[in-house]
């Protein structure tokens, strides 16, 4: 679908519907590529388009004059959530690979086992997701597309009123989302605040997705999108490290559980418990344990570095990146208060 050059001054509902249809078209193309083309790239494109579509509709829900497509959006949300385990495993594998060369030979058994387990999780998850996308998405997209492509507006001639423009609706949504982001950031106090960090990452992503569609109309002087992307990536890296740390802890707990079972069995059999460490598999498990502890140390150091950067740049009212974002959002708000009627250097554009 073509995006009109005067998008910012069009009624908010029309603009939101047009932008949503573009993301729906991108999702549909990614689904086609999933069957016929590069599967890894197609799944990434599908995830991105779906996130943008859902964020756009949620953030501008009040713009809809007729019933909001809640059911279709819920079904898309369930499909999107199903892609998370595979993506998480893929990112965690990249984390492991980043410090594989630093490990001593005796420490690599645990690293290899964890990487093998993550690769299996990734592949199993992606096989399931690819099947579900191919099976389910077409019907959801058709239903949502039919809801988005047309709508009716009731006009009261005795009390006529002009619907809010897309620029005005975006201003209001940016204020709400900005307040939500700063509130979420204020709740992060330590590297252990996983839930708060994850919530802040989601808030940063939603704010970025609000700012992105209007950026081409306002020139290159508005940096909130890049600032938000940097914050989102930082919080995302921290979250991925926290998830991987949990997997390492579980793997270590499983090894210790097997060791305890051997000791109990040796005691019940009347065998010297100290000799039970010579049971089949014990040397390998010791090497795996050593490797997992080494991985945990490096994870701890990496997480500490990431949180240090977050604390320095974003946490607290005087943090430099936070102040830059506040200024950039204020400038964006001023620009949207008197938006250009047409997109610069183009009569029309497609996104």
C-alpha positions in Angstrom: 0.0 0.0 0.0 1.2 3.5 -0.8 1.7 5.9 2.1 0.4 9.4 1.2 2.8 12.3 1.4 0.5 14.2 3.7 0.2 11.3 6.2 0.8 13.4 9.3 -2.2 15.7 8.6 -4.6 12.9 7.7 -7.1 11.6 10.2 -5.4 9.4 12.8 -7.6 6.4 12.1 -6.9 6.4 8.4 -3.1 6.8 8.9 -3.0 4.0 11.5 -4.9 1.7 9.2 -2.6 2.4 6.3 0.5 1.9 8.3 -0.9 -1.3 9.7 -1.7 -2.7 6.3 1.9 -2.0 5.2 3.2 -4.1 8.1 0.6 -6.8 7.4 1.8 -6.9 3.8 5.4 -7.3 5.1 4.4 -10.1 7.4 2.7 -11.9 4.5 5.8 -11.5 2.3 8.0 -12.9 5.1 5.6 -15.9 5.4 6.0 -16.5 1.7 9.8 -16.3 2.0 9.6 -18.7 4.9 8.3 -21.3 2.5 10.3 -20.4 -0.7 13.4 -18.5 0.4 15.9 -17.9 3.2 14.1 -19.3 6.2 16.3 -17.7 8.9 16.0 -14.2 7.4 12.3 -14.7 6.7 11.6 -15.6 10.3 13.5 -12.5 11.5 11.5 -10.3 9.0 8.3 -11.9 10.1 9.0 -11.2 13.8 9.9 -7.6 13.1 6.8 -6.8 11.0 4.6 -8.5 13.5 6.0 -6.5 16.4 5.6 -3.3 14.5 2.0 -4.1 13.6 1.0 -5.1 17.1 2.7 -2.1 18.7 1.1 0.3 16.2 -2.4 -1.0 16.8 -2.0 -1.1 20.6 -0.5 2.4 20.8 -3.3 3.9 18.6 -6.2 1.8 19.9 -8.2 4.9 20.8 -8.1 6.1 17.2 -10.5 3.4 16.0 -14.0 4.6 15.6 -15.4 1.1 15.1 -14.7 -2.1 17.0 -11.0 -2.7 17.5 -9.8 -6.0 16.1 -8.9 -7.5 19.4 -9.3 -11.2 18.5 -7.1 -11.1 15.5 -4.5 -9.2 17.5 -4.6 -11.7 20.3 -4.0 -14.5 17.7 -1.1 -12.7 16.2 0.3 -12.1 19.7 0.2 -15.8 20.4 2.0 -16.6 17.2 4.6 -14.0 17.9 5.2 -15.3 21.4 5.8 -18.8 20.0 8.8 -17.4 18.1 10.5 -16.2 21.4 12.1 -19.5 22.6 13.9 -20.1 19.3 15.1 -16.5 19.1 16.3 -16.6 22.7 18.3 -19.8 22.1 19.8 -18.3 19.0 21.0 -15.2 20.9 22.3 -17.3 23.8 24.3 -19.4 21.4 25.9 -16.2 20.1 26.7 -15.2 23.7 28.4 -18.6 24.3 30.4 -18.4 21.1 31.7 -14.9 22.0 33.9 -16.3 24.8 34.4 -19.9 23.7 38.1 -19.2 22.8 38.8 -17.8 26.3 38.0 -21.2 28.0 40.7 -23.6 29.0 40.6 -27.1 27.3 39.4 -28.7 30.5 36.5 -26.2 30.7 35.1 -26.7 27.2 33.0 -29.8 27.9 30.4 -27.9 29.8 30.4 -25.2 27.2 29.9 -27.8 24.4 27.1 -29.5 26.2 25.2 -26.2 26.9 25.7 -25.1 23.3 24.4 -28.5 22.0 21.3 -28.2 24.2 20.6 -24.7 23.1 21.0 -25.7 19.4 18.5 -28.5 19.9 16.1 -26.1 21.6 16.5 -23.5 18.8 16.0 -26.0 16.0 13.0 -27.6 17.6 11.3 -24.3 18.3 11.9 -22.9 14.8 10.5 -26.1 13.2 7.4 -25.7 15.3 7.0 -22.0 14.6 7.6 -22.3 10.9 4.9 -25.0 10.7 2.5 -22.8 12.7 3.2 -19.7 10.7 2.6 -21.5 7.4 -0.6 -23.2 8.8 -2.2 -20.3 10.8 -1.0 -16.9 9.6 -2.8 -16.7 6.2 -6.3 -16.9 7.8 -5.4 -14.4 10.6 -3.9 -12.0 8.0 -7.0 -12.2 5.8 -9.3 -11.5 8.6 -7.3 -8.5 9.9 -6.7 -7.1 6.5 -10.5 -7.1 5.8 -11.0 -5.2 9.0 -8.3 -2.7 8.3 -8.9 -1.8 4.6 -12.2 0.1 5.1 -14.2 1.8 7.8 -17.2 4.1 8.2 -17.4 7.4 10.0 -20.5 8.9 11.5 -20.8 12.7 11.3 -23.1 14.7 13.6 -24.2 17.7 11.5 -25.4 19.6 14.6 -22.1 19.2 16.3 -19.5 18.6 13.6 -15.9 18.0 14.7 -12.7 17.2 12.9 -11.1 13.9 13.9 -7.6 14.2 15.3 -4.7 14.1 12.9 -2.1 11.4 12.9 0.4 13.9 14.1 -1.8 14.9 17.1 -2.5 11.3 18.0 1.2 10.4 17.8 2.0 13.4 20.1 -0.4 12.1 22.7 0.8 8.5 22.4 4.4 9.6 22.7 3.7 11.4 25.9 2.1 8.3 27.4 4.8 6.0 26.2 7.6 8.3 27.3 6.2 8.5 30.9 5.8 4.7 30.9 9.4 4.2 29.9 10.9 6.5 32.5 8.7 4.9 35.1 10.0 1.5 34.2 13.6 2.7 34.2 13.2 4.1 37.6 12.4 0.6 38.9 15.7 -0.8 37.9 18.1 -0.7 40.9 20.5 -3.6 40.3 21.5 -6.2 37.8 19.2 -8.7 39.6 16.1 -6.6 38.6 15.3 -8.9 35.7 11.5 -8.2 35.5 12.0 -4.5 35.7 14.7 -4.5 33.0 12.5 -6.6 30.7 9.5 -4.3 31.2 11.7 -1.2 30.4 13.0 -2.9 27.2 9.4 -3.5 26.0 8.5 0.1 26.8 11.6 1.4 24.9 10.6 -0.7 21.9 7.0 0.6 21.9 8.2 4.2 22.1 10.6 3.7 19.3 7.9 2.1 17.1 5.8 5.2 17.7 8.5 7.6 16.7 9.7 5.7 13.6 6.7 6.2 11.3 6.8 10.1 11.6 10.6 10.4 11.3 10.7 10.7 7.5 8.5 13.7 7.6 10.6 15.6 10.2 14.1 15.3 8.7 17.2 13.9 10.3 17.4 16.3 13.2 15.4 14.1 15.6 17.5 11.4 17.3 15.0 9.6 19.6 14.8 6.6 17.3 18.6 5.9 17.5 18.7 6.6 21.2 15.8 4.2 21.9 17.4 1.5 19.7 20.6 1.8 21.7 18.6 1.5 25.0 16.6 -1.4 23.6 19.8 -3.3 22.5 21.4 -2.7 25.9 18.4 -3.9 27.9 18.0 -6.8 25.4 21.6 -7.9 25.9 21.2 -7.8 29.6 18.0 -9.8 29.4 19.6 -12.4 27.2 22.5 -12.8 29.6 20.0 -13.2 32.5 18.2 -16.0 30.6 21.5 -17.8 29.8 22.6 -17.5 33.5 19.4 -19.3 34.4 20.2 -22.1 32.0 23.7 -22.4 33.4 22.4 -22.6 36.9 19.9 -25.3 35.9 22.6 -27.3 34.2 24.9 -27.1 37.3 22.0 -28.1 39.5 21.4 -31.2 37.4 25.0 -32.2 37.6 25.0 -31.8 41.4 21.7 -33.8 41.6 23.3 -36.7 39.7 26.4 -36.5 42.0 24.2 -36.6 45.1 22.3 -39.6 43.7 25.6 -41.5 43.2 26.7 -40.8 46.7 23.3 -41.9 48.1 23.4 -45.1 46.0 27.0 -45.8 47.2 26.0 -45.3 50.8 23.0 -47.6 50.5 25.2 -50.3 48.8 27.8 -50.0 51.6 30.4 -48.7 49.2 32.9 -46.1 50.3 31.2 -42.8 49.3 34.6 -41.3 48.3 35.0 -44.1 45.7 31.7 -43.2 44.1 33.4 -40.4 42.2 34.9 -43.1 40.1 31.5 -44.1 38.8 30.9 -44.2 35.1 30.4 -40.6 33.8 31.8 -38.9 36.9 35.0 -37.5 35.2 33.0 -36.1 32.3 30.5 -34.5 34.7 33.4 -32.9 36.6 34.7 -31.4 33.4 31.2 -30.2 32.5 30.8 -28.7 35.9 34.2 -26.9 35.6 33.2 -25.6 32.2 29.8 -24.3 33.4 31.4 -22.5 36.3 33.8 -20.9 33.9 30.9 -19.8 31.7 29.0 -18.5 34.7 32.1 -16.3 35.7 32.2 -14.8 32.2 28.5 -14.3 32.2 28.7 -12.5 35.5 31.5 -10.2 34.2 29.6 -9.4 31.0 26.3 -8.7 32.9 28.2 -6.5 35.3 29.6 -4.5 32.3 26.2 -4.2 30.7 24.6 -3.0 33.9 27.4 -0.5 34.5 26.7 1.0 31.0 23.0 1.1 31.7 23.5 2.7 35.1 26.0 5.3 33.8 24.0 6.3 30.7 20.3 5.8 31.5 19.5 5.4 35.2 18.8 8.5 37.2 17.5 11.9 36.0 21.0 13.2 35.2 22.1 10.3 33.1 23.4 11.6 29.8 21.5 9.4 27.4 18.3 9.9 29.4 18.7 13.7 29.2 19.4 13.4 25.4 16.2 11.4 25.0 14.1 13.8 27.0 15.4 16.7 24.8 14.8 14.7 21.6 11.3 13.8 22.6 10.5 17.4 23.5 11.8 18.5 20.0 9.8 15.8 18.4 6.7 17.0 20.2 7.3 20.6 19.0 7.7 19.4 15.4 4.5 17.3 15.5 2.6 20.3 17.0 3.0 22.0 13.6 3.8 19.2 11.2 4.8 19.6 7.5 1.9 19.0 5.2 3.9 16.8 2.9 6.9 14.5 3.3 10.1 16.3 2.2 11.5 15.5 -1.2 8.8 13.1 -2.2 5.2 13.4 -3.5 4.4 10.0 -2.0 6.3 7.2 -0.5 5.9 3.6 0.3 7.2 2.0 3.5 
